[in-house]
Amino acid sequence: MPRTPSLSVLRQFRMLAQTVNFSRAAEMSCVSQPALSRTIRLLEEDLGGRLFDRNRRHVSLTPAGEDLLRLTERLIADFDEAFDQLGQTLSGQRGRVVLGVLPSYAVGDLPQVLSRFRDQWPGVDVTVREGLAGTIYQHLRERLIDLAVMTPPEDTDEDFTFQPLFSDPCALVCRAGEAPPQPGWGSFTQSPFIAMAPSSSVRQITDAAFARAGLCPRSLYECTQPATLGAFIAAGLGISALPLSCRPMVGAHDLEWHRLDDPQSERLIGIAHLSGRSLSPAAQNMMAALSAGEA
């Protein structure tokens, strides 16, 4: 069975086939003429057939040589294209990034970040997965997403890297004209409290604030999305506490927002990824774009 020639040998063969001149082909291949002659002779021996007819004045391809040239052109083109694409991937010009985000960030800062990213890296495909913090961190663990714009992980022992971006203060949210006389955490013990789902980052910070204030309001409805919670408030079902970044999600309703202090409560938003997983160049560029968006 003939030995498969190396790509270097095939490139030298192609050069000789194109120039039909050993001296010129050797020079353009950056090898000596005797070395090129030996390479072609060994190639013919390995393949078991003559590739060139040659004498002192003339070099021409044989039918077998013409067949090999067509095959060589195709192989080299495929090889060069594959490594060109690999080079673009390694430089971050091509690739795919799966980004997990809080719904509030998805409708807030993310569109502008993605617009700038697309302008700079048009060859990168971006997939956005919205979800609550618990779900997104599970997807990080399962390597279903590359990066997440989230609150910090609950378990500090988890092998996540977290880079803070900004703080997101909480506010009491109620129907317009129906704010408590002195809006504060105590207001939630005097009016029905519409809560977010237990797995949400909003619920975690409101539960922590109630604990610090020594309060224990009854949690109603436990909505998964702030938009649902906003609709319930607008319907007169109660009041709630939401981070200010959720404002665009409930903008369709006539609601009032009052910053909550004593205790002041806010959630930290940042970029999370698995510490033990190397980020692709495209994901690294996305991380830089997310960081620049909050600069």
C-alpha positions, 0 to 999 in steps of 0.5 A: 500500500502506498505511503501517504505523502505529507502536506509539505511534499505535496506543496513541493509537488504542486510548485513543480507542477505549476512552474515545470522548472526544477530550479524555479520550483526549488527556489520558491519552495525554499529548498535546494534543487537536489533536495527537490529532485530527491523529494519528487523521486521518493514521492514517485516511489511511494506512490508507485508511478511516474508523475513527471516526464522530464529531460534536460530541457523539458518537464511535464506532468504525466496523466497520473501527475495531473490526477495528483495535482487536482487532488493536491489542489483540493487538499491544500485548499481545504487545509488552508481554509481549515487553519484560516478558520482556526486562526480566526477562532483563536483570535476571537474573530469567529466562534460562539458564545452562550451567555446566561443573564438575569431577565432584568439585565437582558432588557436593560444594558444587554442590548447596547452591549450586544450591539457594540460586540456585533460591530466589533466581532461580526463573525461571532454567534451569540446565544442568550439564555435568560433565567433566574440565578439558580437556574443559570448557575446550574447551567454554568456547572453543566457547561451549557453556557460560557458566561453569566451576568448574575448575582454572586453564587450562594455557595462560596465554595463553588468553583466560580469566578465572579467579577463585580459590575455594579450594585442594584439598589432595591425599591418599594414598588406600588400603584401610583398614588397608593404609596404607604405614608412612610415607604420602608421595609415595615410597609410589607407587614401592613400591605400584601407582599407580592414576592418573587420565586424563592430561587430568584436573586430578588427573593434572596435579597428581600429575605435577607433584608427582612431578616436584618429588620426583624420582619416576617411578612407573608409571601404571596404568589411567588412570581418567576418574572418581574413583569408578572409581579408588576402586573399583579401590583397594577391589579391592586393585589399588593406591593413588592420590592424590586431592584431598580434594574427591573424597572424596564420590565414593568414599565407598561404599568403606572407604578411608583418606586421608592428607594428602600433604606434602613436597612439598605438593600442592594444586589451585586451584579457581575460576570460569573464563569467556571474557574476551572474552564478556559474561556474561548477567545470569543468568550474573553472578548464578550467578557471584556465587552460586558465589563466595558459596558459598565465602565 
